[in-house]
Amino acid sequence: MGDELDKALEEHTVVVVSKTWCGFCSRVKSVLGGYPINDMVVLECDSKPGIQSRATELTGQRTVPNVFIAGKSYGGCDKVVALHNSGQLQTILSEAGALE
């Protein structure tokens, strides 16, 4: 199942590792949904623990959400919301070629 994350990171500019019931995940998806992102995939790992395990191997972060932009982890909800609030998220997404 970790292969699914590796493949997503190779094929998509923005990858979110999430759980459907997680409020922090919902918040991150809402924030990202406010941008015209042209290439984003959300991997819901509720029944696929291998995805979250692989994300932990790559980043050291055990919690979800885990947001990757251009293959780099930008952390979870608090970090992504802080980047959004500071205006830096727009720049990061733009520089990654993720915006329409």
Jmol script that loads the backbone (N, CA, C; Angstrom):
load data "model"
ATOM      1  N   MET A   1       0.817  -1.196   0.000  1.00  0.00           N
ATOM      2  CA  MET A   1       0.000   0.000   0.000  1.00  0.00           C
ATOM      3  C   MET A   1       0.862   1.262   0.000  1.00  0.00           C
ATOM      4  N   GLY A   2       2.048   1.192   0.559  1.00  0.00           N
ATOM      5  CA  GLY A   2       2.943   2.332   0.527  1.00  0.00           C
ATOM      6  C   GLY A   2       3.335   2.696  -0.880  1.00  0.00           C
ATOM      7  N   ASP A   3       3.303   1.699  -1.781  1.00  0.00           N
ATOM      8  CA  ASP A   3       3.599   1.952  -3.186  1.00  0.00           C
ATOM      9  C   ASP A   3       2.634   2.972  -3.765  1.00  0.00           C
ATOM     10  N   GLU A   4       1.396   2.983  -3.276  1.00  0.00           N
ATOM     11  CA  GLU A   4       0.393   3.928  -3.765  1.00  0.00           C
ATOM     12  C   GLU A   4       0.834   5.369  -3.494  1.00  0.00           C
ATOM     13  N   LEU A   5       1.430   5.619  -2.343  1.00  0.00           N
ATOM     14  CA  LEU A   5       1.931   6.956  -2.033  1.00  0.00           C
ATOM     15  C   LEU A   5       3.115   7.295  -2.922  1.00  0.00           C
ATOM     16  N   ASP A   6       4.058   6.373  -3.072  1.00  0.00           N
ATOM     17  CA  ASP A   6       5.218   6.629  -3.925  1.00  0.00           C
ATOM     18  C   ASP A   6       4.779   6.967  -5.345  1.00  0.00           C
ATOM     19  N   LYS A   7       3.825   6.217  -5.867  1.00  0.00           N
ATOM     20  CA  LYS A   7       3.318   6.456  -7.219  1.00  0.00           C
ATOM     21  C   LYS A   7       2.643   7.823  -7.301  1.00  0.00           C
ATOM     22  N   ALA A   8       1.833   8.154  -6.306  1.00  0.00           N
ATOM     23  CA  ALA A   8       1.150   9.452  -6.293  1.00  0.00           C
ATOM     24  C   ALA A   8       2.157  10.596  -6.254  1.00  0.00           C
ATOM     25  N   LEU A   9       3.211  10.450  -5.463  1.00  0.00           N
ATOM     26  CA  LEU A   9       4.228  11.498  -5.374  1.00  0.00           C
ATOM     27  C   LEU A   9       4.953  11.687  -6.699  1.00  0.00           C
ATOM     28  N   GLU A  10       5.114  10.617  -7.457  1.00  0.00           N
ATOM     29  CA  GLU A  10       5.749  10.706  -8.772  1.00  0.00           C
ATOM     30  C   GLU A  10       4.828  11.345  -9.800  1.00  0.00           C
ATOM     31  N   GLU A  11       3.527  11.091  -9.679  1.00  0.00           N
ATOM     32  CA  GLU A  11       2.579  11.469 -10.730  1.00  0.00           C
ATOM     33  C   GLU A  11       1.813  12.762 -10.478  1.00  0.00           C
ATOM     34  N   HIS A  12       1.793  13.265  -9.243  1.00  0.00           N
ATOM     35  CA  HIS A  12       0.966  14.431  -8.924  1.00  0.00           C
ATOM     36  C   HIS A  12       1.781  15.504  -8.212  1.00  0.00           C
ATOM     37  N   THR A  13       1.422  16.751  -8.460  1.00  0.00           N
ATOM     38  CA  THR A  13       2.128  17.870  -7.852  1.00  0.00           C
ATOM     39  C   THR A  13       1.768  18.038  -6.384  1.00  0.00           C
ATOM     40  N   VAL A  14       0.487  17.871  -6.059  1.00  0.00           N
ATOM     41  CA  VAL A  14       0.030  18.009  -4.671  1.00  0.00           C
ATOM     42  C   VAL A  14      -0.593  16.686  -4.237  1.00  0.00           C
ATOM     43  N   VAL A  15      -0.104  16.147  -3.122  1.00  0.00           N
ATOM     44  CA  VAL A  15      -0.615  14.888  -2.576  1.00  0.00           C
ATOM     45  C   VAL A  15      -0.956  15.129  -1.105  1.00  0.00           C
ATOM     46  N   VAL A  16      -2.167  14.733  -0.736  1.00  0.00           N
ATOM     47  CA  VAL A  16      -2.602  14.861   0.657  1.00  0.00           C
ATOM     48  C   VAL A  16      -2.896  13.466   1.196  1.00  0.00           C
ATOM     49  N   VAL A  17      -2.205  13.079   2.258  1.00  0.00           N
ATOM     50  CA  VAL A  17      -2.507  11.834   2.964  1.00  0.00           C
ATOM     51  C   VAL A  17      -3.501  12.214   4.055  1.00  0.00           C
ATOM     52  N   SER A  18      -4.658  11.552   4.045  1.00  0.00           N
ATOM     53  CA  SER A  18      -5.791  11.994   4.849  1.00  0.00           C
ATOM     54  C   SER A  18      -6.558  10.809   5.420  1.00  0.00           C
ATOM     55  N   LYS A  19      -7.465  11.115   6.322  1.00  0.00           N
ATOM     56  CA  LYS A  19      -8.477  10.156   6.788  1.00  0.00           C
ATOM     57  C   LYS A  19      -9.827  10.851   6.703  1.00  0.00           C
ATOM     58  N   THR A  20     -10.836  10.120   6.259  1.00  0.00           N
ATOM     59  CA  THR A  20     -12.139  10.724   5.991  1.00  0.00           C
ATOM     60  C   THR A  20     -12.784  11.330   7.229  1.00  0.00           C
ATOM     61  N   TRP A  21     -12.529  10.782   8.398  1.00  0.00           N
ATOM     62  CA  TRP A  21     -13.181  11.223   9.627  1.00  0.00           C
ATOM     63  C   TRP A  21     -12.409  12.298  10.381  1.00  0.00           C
ATOM     64  N   CYS A  22     -11.259  12.692   9.880  1.00  0.00           N
ATOM     65  CA  CYS A  22     -10.347  13.595  10.585  1.00  0.00           C
ATOM     66  C   CYS A  22     -10.690  15.065  10.318  1.00  0.00           C
ATOM     67  N   GLY A  23     -10.982  15.801  11.375  1.00  0.00           N
ATOM     68  CA  GLY A  23     -11.302  17.217  11.243  1.00  0.00           C
ATOM     69  C   GLY A  23     -10.147  18.053  10.724  1.00  0.00           C
ATOM     70  N   PHE A  24      -8.920  17.722  11.144  1.00  0.00           N
ATOM     71  CA  PHE A  24      -7.752  18.447  10.655  1.00  0.00           C
ATOM     72  C   PHE A  24      -7.569  18.215   9.157  1.00  0.00           C
ATOM     73  N   CYS A  25      -7.844  16.993   8.715  1.00  0.00           N
ATOM     74  CA  CYS A  25      -7.756  16.663   7.291  1.00  0.00           C
ATOM     75  C   CYS A  25      -8.793  17.454   6.503  1.00  0.00           C
ATOM     76  N   SER A  26     -10.000  17.541   7.035  1.00  0.00           N
ATOM     77  CA  SER A  26     -11.057  18.313   6.376  1.00  0.00           C
ATOM     78  C   SER A  26     -10.651  19.772   6.239  1.00  0.00           C
ATOM     79  N   ARG A  27     -10.034  20.315   7.274  1.00  0.00           N
ATOM     80  CA  ARG A  27      -9.590  21.718   7.244  1.00  0.00           C
ATOM     81  C   ARG A  27      -8.541  21.928   6.160  1.00  0.00           C
ATOM     82  N   VAL A  28      -7.562  21.041   6.076  1.00  0.00           N
ATOM     83  CA  VAL A  28      -6.517  21.167   5.056  1.00  0.00           C
ATOM     84  C   VAL A  28      -7.116  21.055   3.658  1.00  0.00           C
ATOM     85  N   LYS A  29      -8.011  20.098   3.468  1.00  0.00           N
ATOM     86  CA  LYS A  29      -8.637  19.939   2.154  1.00  0.00           C
ATOM     87  C   LYS A  29      -9.454  21.173   1.793  1.00  0.00           C
ATOM     88  N   SER A  30     -10.077  21.796   2.770  1.00  0.00           N
ATOM     89  CA  SER A  30     -10.831  23.024   2.532  1.00  0.00           C
ATOM     90  C   SER A  30      -9.904  24.171   2.135  1.00  0.00           C
ATOM     91  N   VAL A  31      -8.804  24.326   2.847  1.00  0.00           N
ATOM     92  CA  VAL A  31      -7.836  25.380   2.519  1.00  0.00           C
ATOM     93  C   VAL A  31      -7.286  25.170   1.112  1.00  0.00           C
ATOM     94  N   LEU A  32      -6.846  23.960   0.815  1.00  0.00           N
ATOM     95  CA  LEU A  32      -6.296  23.679  -0.515  1.00  0.00           C
ATOM     96  C   LEU A  32      -7.356  23.841  -1.596  1.00  0.00           C
ATOM     97  N   GLY A  33      -8.605  23.518  -1.266  1.00  0.00           N
ATOM     98  CA  GLY A  33      -9.697  23.662  -2.223  1.00  0.00           C
ATOM     99  C   GLY A  33      -9.965  25.103  -2.618  1.00  0.00           C
ATOM    100  N   GLY A  34      -9.451  26.040  -1.858  1.00  0.00           N
ATOM    101  CA  GLY A  34      -9.591  27.453  -2.176  1.00  0.00           C
ATOM    102  C   GLY A  34      -8.615  27.945  -3.224  1.00  0.00           C
ATOM    103  N   TYR A  35      -7.715  27.092  -3.650  1.00  0.00           N
ATOM    104  CA  TYR A  35      -6.739  27.434  -4.680  1.00  0.00           C
ATOM    105  C   TYR A  35      -7.092  26.693  -5.967  1.00  0.00           C
ATOM    106  N   PRO A  36      -6.798  27.299  -7.116  1.00  0.00           N
ATOM    107  CA  PRO A  36      -7.061  26.616  -8.388  1.00  0.00           C
ATOM    108  C   PRO A  36      -5.955  25.599  -8.708  1.00  0.00           C
ATOM    109  N   ILE A  37      -5.865  24.559  -7.893  1.00  0.00           N
ATOM    110  CA  ILE A  37      -4.818  23.542  -8.059  1.00  0.00           C
ATOM    111  C   ILE A  37      -5.183  22.648  -9.234  1.00  0.00           C
ATOM    112  N   ASN A  38      -4.223  22.471 -10.134  1.00  0.00           N
ATOM    113  CA  ASN A  38      -4.488  21.704 -11.352  1.00  0.00           C
ATOM    114  C   ASN A  38      -4.119  20.233 -11.252  1.00  0.00           C
ATOM    115  N   ASP A  39      -3.449  19.837 -10.197  1.00  0.00           N
ATOM    116  CA  ASP A  39      -3.000  18.441 -10.110  1.00  0.00           C
ATOM    117  C   ASP A  39      -2.848  18.025  -8.648  1.00  0.00           C
ATOM    118  N   MET A  40      -3.967  17.636  -8.037  1.00  0.00           N
ATOM    119  CA  MET A  40      -3.947  17.231  -6.633  1.00  0.00           C
ATOM    120  C   MET A  40      -4.670  15.903  -6.475  1.00  0.00           C
ATOM    121  N   VAL A  41      -4.106  15.053  -5.626  1.00  0.00           N
ATOM    122  CA  VAL A  41      -4.761  13.792  -5.285  1.00  0.00           C
ATOM    123  C   VAL A  41      -4.800  13.678  -3.762  1.00  0.00           C
ATOM    124  N   VAL A  42      -5.919  13.175  -3.261  1.00  0.00           N
ATOM    125  CA  VAL A  42      -6.078  12.927  -1.830  1.00  0.00           C
ATOM    126  C   VAL A  42      -6.104  11.421  -1.631  1.00  0.00           C
ATOM    127  N   LEU A  43      -5.185  10.914  -0.823  1.00  0.00           N
ATOM    128  CA  LEU A  43      -5.135   9.489  -0.504  1.00  0.00           C
ATOM    129  C   LEU A  43      -5.754   9.292   0.874  1.00  0.00           C
ATOM    130  N   GLU A  44      -6.951   8.746   0.887  1.00  0.00           N
ATOM    131  CA  GLU A  44      -7.635   8.469   2.148  1.00  0.00           C
ATOM    132  C   GLU A  44      -7.111   7.133   2.674  1.00  0.00           C
ATOM    133  N   CYS A  45      -6.480   7.155   3.825  1.00  0.00           N
ATOM    134  CA  CYS A  45      -5.797   5.957   4.321  1.00  0.00           C
ATOM    135  C   CYS A  45      -6.551   5.265   5.452  1.00  0.00           C
ATOM    136  N   ASP A  46      -7.858   5.524   5.578  1.00  0.00           N
ATOM    137  CA  ASP A  46      -8.652   4.884   6.638  1.00  0.00           C
ATOM    138  C   ASP A  46      -8.461   3.367   6.654  1.00  0.00           C
ATOM    139  N   SER A  47      -8.593   2.749   5.497  1.00  0.00           N
ATOM    140  CA  SER A  47      -8.482   1.284   5.411  1.00  0.00           C
ATOM    141  C   SER A  47      -7.196   0.858   4.710  1.00  0.00           C
ATOM    142  N   LYS A  48      -6.262   1.798   4.564  1.00  0.00           N
ATOM    143  CA  LYS A  48      -4.987   1.507   3.905  1.00  0.00           C
ATOM    144  C   LYS A  48      -3.841   2.025   4.772  1.00  0.00           C
ATOM    145  N   PRO A  49      -3.562   1.367   5.890  1.00  0.00           N
ATOM    146  CA  PRO A  49      -2.543   1.871   6.816  1.00  0.00           C
ATOM    147  C   PRO A  49      -1.148   1.943   6.203  1.00  0.00           C
ATOM    148  N   GLY A  50      -0.918   1.202   5.142  1.00  0.00           N
ATOM    149  CA  GLY A  50       0.387   1.245   4.495  1.00  0.00           C
ATOM    150  C   GLY A  50       0.726   2.614   3.941  1.00  0.00           C
ATOM    151  N   ILE A  51      -0.295   3.362   3.538  1.00  0.00           N
ATOM    152  CA  ILE A  51      -0.065   4.709   3.015  1.00  0.00           C
ATOM    153  C   ILE A  51       0.464   5.610   4.127  1.00  0.00           C
ATOM    154  N   GLN A  52      -0.178   5.581   5.268  1.00  0.00           N
ATOM    155  CA  GLN A  52       0.261   6.412   6.387  1.00  0.00           C
ATOM    156  C   GLN A  52       1.626   5.956   6.894  1.00  0.00           C
ATOM    157  N   SER A  53       1.870   4.656   6.919  1.00  0.00           N
ATOM    158  CA  SER A  53       3.176   4.140   7.349  1.00  0.00           C
ATOM    159  C   SER A  53       4.278   4.630   6.425  1.00  0.00           C
ATOM    160  N   ARG A  54       4.014   4.618   5.128  1.00  0.00           N
ATOM    161  CA  ARG A  54       5.010   5.080   4.156  1.00  0.00           C
ATOM    162  C   ARG A  54       5.249   6.580   4.320  1.00  0.00           C
ATOM    163  N   ALA A  55       4.188   7.346   4.547  1.00  0.00           N
ATOM    164  CA  ALA A  55       4.348   8.783   4.770  1.00  0.00           C
ATOM    165  C   ALA A  55       5.213   9.032   6.002  1.00  0.00           C
ATOM    166  N   THR A  56       5.017   8.238   7.046  1.00  0.00           N
ATOM    167  CA  THR A  56       5.827   8.362   8.256  1.00  0.00           C
ATOM    168  C   THR A  56       7.286   8.038   7.959  1.00  0.00           C
ATOM    169  N   GLU A  57       7.529   6.991   7.160  1.00  0.00           N
ATOM    170  CA  GLU A  57       8.902   6.642   6.775  1.00  0.00           C
ATOM    171  C   GLU A  57       9.573   7.802   6.050  1.00  0.00           C
ATOM    172  N   LEU A  58       8.835   8.461   5.182  1.00  0.00           N
ATOM    173  CA  LEU A  58       9.401   9.538   4.370  1.00  0.00           C
ATOM    174  C   LEU A  58       9.624  10.827   5.151  1.00  0.00           C
ATOM    175  N   THR A  59       8.762  11.085   6.144  1.00  0.00           N
ATOM    176  CA  THR A  59       8.770  12.403   6.782  1.00  0.00           C
ATOM    177  C   THR A  59       9.035  12.402   8.281  1.00  0.00           C
ATOM    178  N   GLY A  60       8.851  11.259   8.932  1.00  0.00           N
ATOM    179  CA  GLY A  60       8.950  11.215  10.386  1.00  0.00           C
ATOM    180  C   GLY A  60       7.682  11.684  11.082  1.00  0.00           C
ATOM    181  N   GLN A  61       6.709  12.134  10.306  1.00  0.00           N
ATOM    182  CA  GLN A  61       5.430  12.608  10.853  1.00  0.00           C
ATOM    183  C   GLN A  61       4.444  11.455  10.889  1.00  0.00           C
ATOM    184  N   ARG A  62       3.928  11.143  12.072  1.00  0.00           N
ATOM    185  CA  ARG A  62       3.012  10.008  12.232  1.00  0.00           C
ATOM    186  C   ARG A  62       1.549  10.379  12.028  1.00  0.00           C
ATOM    187  N   THR A  63       1.238  11.664  12.049  1.00  0.00           N
ATOM    188  CA  THR A  63      -0.154  12.100  12.013  1.00  0.00           C
ATOM    189  C   THR A  63      -0.599  12.487  10.606  1.00  0.00           C
ATOM    190  N   VAL A  64      -1.918  12.523  10.430  1.00  0.00           N
ATOM    191  CA  VAL A  64      -2.512  13.047   9.212  1.00  0.00           C
ATOM    192  C   VAL A  64      -3.267  14.318   9.579  1.00  0.00           C
ATOM    193  N   PRO A  65      -3.396  15.221   8.617  1.00  0.00           N
ATOM    194  CA  PRO A  65      -2.974  15.117   7.230  1.00  0.00           C
ATOM    195  C   PRO A  65      -1.467  15.302   7.096  1.00  0.00           C
ATOM    196  N   ASN A  66      -0.972  14.854   5.972  1.00  0.00           N
ATOM    197  CA  ASN A  66       0.408  15.081   5.585  1.00  0.00           C
ATOM    198  C   ASN A  66       0.348  15.584   4.152  1.00  0.00           C
ATOM    199  N   VAL A  67       0.769  16.812   3.948  1.00  0.00           N
ATOM    200  CA  VAL A  67       0.636  17.468   2.650  1.00  0.00           C
ATOM    201  C   VAL A  67       1.995  17.525   1.964  1.00  0.00           C
ATOM    202  N   PHE A  68       2.028  17.009   0.740  1.00  0.00           N
ATOM    203  CA  PHE A  68       3.227  17.039  -0.087  1.00  0.00           C
ATOM    204  C   PHE A  68       2.977  17.954  -1.277  1.00  0.00           C
ATOM    205  N   ILE A  69       3.943  18.816  -1.558  1.00  0.00           N
ATOM    206  CA  ILE A  69       3.883  19.670  -2.739  1.00  0.00           C
ATOM    207  C   ILE A  69       5.199  19.491  -3.472  1.00  0.00           C
ATOM    208  N   ALA A  70       5.105  19.063  -4.723  1.00  0.00           N
ATOM    209  CA  ALA A  70       6.286  18.775  -5.546  1.00  0.00           C
ATOM    210  C   ALA A  70       7.219  17.797  -4.826  1.00  0.00           C
ATOM    211  N   GLY A  71       6.630  16.804  -4.168  1.00  0.00           N
ATOM    212  CA  GLY A  71       7.396  15.751  -3.518  1.00  0.00           C
ATOM    213  C   GLY A  71       7.928  16.083  -2.142  1.00  0.00           C
ATOM    214  N   LYS A  72       7.767  17.323  -1.700  1.00  0.00           N
ATOM    215  CA  LYS A  72       8.269  17.743  -0.388  1.00  0.00           C
ATOM    216  C   LYS A  72       7.114  17.817   0.600  1.00  0.00           C
ATOM    217  N   SER A  73       7.332  17.311   1.803  1.00  0.00           N
ATOM    218  CA  SER A  73       6.301  17.382   2.836  1.00  0.00           C
ATOM    219  C   SER A  73       6.276  18.777   3.453  1.00  0.00           C
ATOM    220  N   TYR A  74       5.076  19.333   3.515  1.00  0.00           N
ATOM    221  CA  TYR A  74       4.878  20.628   4.165  1.00  0.00           C
ATOM    222  C   TYR A  74       4.134  20.475   5.479  1.00  0.00           C
ATOM    223  N   GLY A  75       4.072  19.262   6.003  1.00  0.00           N
ATOM    224  CA  GLY A  75       3.505  19.027   7.316  1.00  0.00           C
ATOM    225  C   GLY A  75       2.010  18.819   7.308  1.00  0.00           C
ATOM    226  N   GLY A  76       1.421  19.120   8.453  1.00  0.00           N
ATOM    227  CA  GLY A  76       0.007  18.867   8.657  1.00  0.00           C
ATOM    228  C   GLY A  76      -0.822  20.133   8.650  1.00  0.00           C
ATOM    229  N   CYS A  77      -1.938  20.066   9.311  1.00  0.00           N
ATOM    230  CA  CYS A  77      -2.933  21.133   9.292  1.00  0.00           C
ATOM    231  C   CYS A  77      -2.363  22.466   9.778  1.00  0.00           C
ATOM    232  N   ASP A  78      -1.778  22.489  10.951  1.00  0.00           N
ATOM    233  CA  ASP A  78      -1.301  23.757  11.511  1.00  0.00           C
ATOM    234  C   ASP A  78      -0.286  24.431  10.600  1.00  0.00           C
ATOM    235  N   LYS A  79       0.649  23.659  10.064  1.00  0.00           N
ATOM    236  CA  LYS A  79       1.687  24.229   9.210  1.00  0.00           C
ATOM    237  C   LYS A  79       1.108  24.743   7.898  1.00  0.00           C
ATOM    238  N   VAL A  80       0.217  23.966   7.294  1.00  0.00           N
ATOM    239  CA  VAL A  80      -0.358  24.375   6.010  1.00  0.00           C
ATOM    240  C   VAL A  80      -1.263  25.594   6.183  1.00  0.00           C
ATOM    241  N   VAL A  81      -2.051  25.622   7.240  1.00  0.00           N
ATOM    242  CA  VAL A  81      -2.903  26.788   7.503  1.00  0.00           C
ATOM    243  C   VAL A  81      -2.036  28.023   7.773  1.00  0.00           C
ATOM    244  N   ALA A  82      -0.937  27.867   8.493  1.00  0.00           N
ATOM    245  CA  ALA A  82      -0.031  28.990   8.748  1.00  0.00           C
ATOM    246  C   ALA A  82       0.577  29.499   7.440  1.00  0.00           C
ATOM    247  N   LEU A  83       0.969  28.578   6.559  1.00  0.00           N
ATOM    248  CA  LEU A  83       1.495  28.983   5.251  1.00  0.00           C
ATOM    249  C   LEU A  83       0.436  29.730   4.453  1.00  0.00           C
ATOM    250  N   HIS A  84      -0.791  29.250   4.514  1.00  0.00           N
ATOM    251  CA  HIS A  84      -1.903  29.906   3.825  1.00  0.00           C
ATOM    252  C   HIS A  84      -2.118  31.312   4.388  1.00  0.00           C
ATOM    253  N   ASN A  85      -2.186  31.424   5.695  1.00  0.00           N
ATOM    254  CA  ASN A  85      -2.454  32.716   6.334  1.00  0.00           C
ATOM    255  C   ASN A  85      -1.356  33.741   6.072  1.00  0.00           C
ATOM    256  N   SER A  86      -0.134  33.276   5.900  1.00  0.00           N
ATOM    257  CA  SER A  86       0.990  34.186   5.647  1.00  0.00           C
ATOM    258  C   SER A  86       1.149  34.520   4.167  1.00  0.00           C
ATOM    259  N   GLY A  87       0.402  33.834   3.301  1.00  0.00           N
ATOM    260  CA  GLY A  87       0.533  34.052   1.861  1.00  0.00           C
ATOM    261  C   GLY A  87       1.598  33.190   1.211  1.00  0.00           C
ATOM    262  N   GLN A  88       2.345  32.454   2.012  1.00  0.00           N
ATOM    263  CA  GLN A  88       3.429  31.634   1.466  1.00  0.00           C
ATOM    264  C   GLN A  88       2.920  30.430   0.691  1.00  0.00           C
ATOM    265  N   LEU A  89       1.755  29.913   1.047  1.00  0.00           N
ATOM    266  CA  LEU A  89       1.240  28.726   0.360  1.00  0.00           C
ATOM    267  C   LEU A  89       0.995  29.024  -1.114  1.00  0.00           C
ATOM    268  N   GLN A  90       0.462  30.193  -1.412  1.00  0.00           N
ATOM    269  CA  GLN A  90       0.236  30.610  -2.805  1.00  0.00           C
ATOM    270  C   GLN A  90       1.554  30.557  -3.576  1.00  0.00           C
ATOM    271  N   THR A  91       2.605  31.091  -2.989  1.00  0.00           N
ATOM    272  CA  THR A  91       3.919  31.115  -3.635  1.00  0.00           C
ATOM    273  C   THR A  91       4.456  29.704  -3.836  1.00  0.00           C
ATOM    274  N   ILE A  92       4.350  28.870  -2.820  1.00  0.00           N
ATOM    275  CA  ILE A  92       4.844  27.489  -2.913  1.00  0.00           C
ATOM    276  C   ILE A  92       4.111  26.741  -4.017  1.00  0.00           C
ATOM    277  N   LEU A  93       2.791  26.857  -4.045  1.00  0.00           N
ATOM    278  CA  LEU A  93       1.998  26.177  -5.079  1.00  0.00           C
ATOM    279  C   LEU A  93       2.334  26.712  -6.465  1.00  0.00           C
ATOM    280  N   SER A  94       2.492  28.008  -6.581  1.00  0.00           N
ATOM    281  CA  SER A  94       2.820  28.621  -7.867  1.00  0.00           C
ATOM    282  C   SER A  94       4.187  28.163  -8.363  1.00  0.00           C
ATOM    283  N   GLU A  95       5.180  28.198  -7.484  1.00  0.00           N
ATOM    284  CA  GLU A  95       6.535  27.785  -7.866  1.00  0.00           C
ATOM    285  C   GLU A  95       6.598  26.309  -8.227  1.00  0.00           C
ATOM    286  N   ALA A  96       5.699  25.503  -7.654  1.00  0.00           N
ATOM    287  CA  ALA A  96       5.652  24.068  -7.969  1.00  0.00           C
ATOM    288  C   ALA A  96       4.897  23.800  -9.271  1.00  0.00           C
ATOM    289  N   GLY A  97       4.289  24.836  -9.838  1.00  0.00           N
ATOM    290  CA  GLY A  97       3.507  24.657 -11.060  1.00  0.00           C
ATOM    291  C   GLY A  97       2.170  23.995 -10.809  1.00  0.00           C
ATOM    292  N   ALA A  98       1.657  24.128  -9.588  1.00  0.00           N
ATOM    293  CA  ALA A  98       0.428  23.430  -9.208  1.00  0.00           C
ATOM    294  C   ALA A  98      -0.840  24.240  -9.466  1.00  0.00           C
ATOM    295  N   LEU A  99      -0.679  25.510  -9.836  1.00  0.00           N
ATOM    296  CA  LEU A  99      -1.857  26.358 -10.011  1.00  0.00           C
ATOM    297  C   LEU A  99      -2.211  26.521 -11.480  1.00  0.00           C
ATOM    298  N   GLU A 100      -3.518  26.609 -11.735  1.00  0.00           N
ATOM    299  CA  GLU A 100      -3.994  26.798 -13.108  1.00  0.00           C
ATOM    300  C   GLU A 100      -3.667  28.194 -13.575  1.00  0.00           C
TER     301      GLU A 100
END
end "model"
wireframe off; spacefill off
backbone 0.3
color backbone group
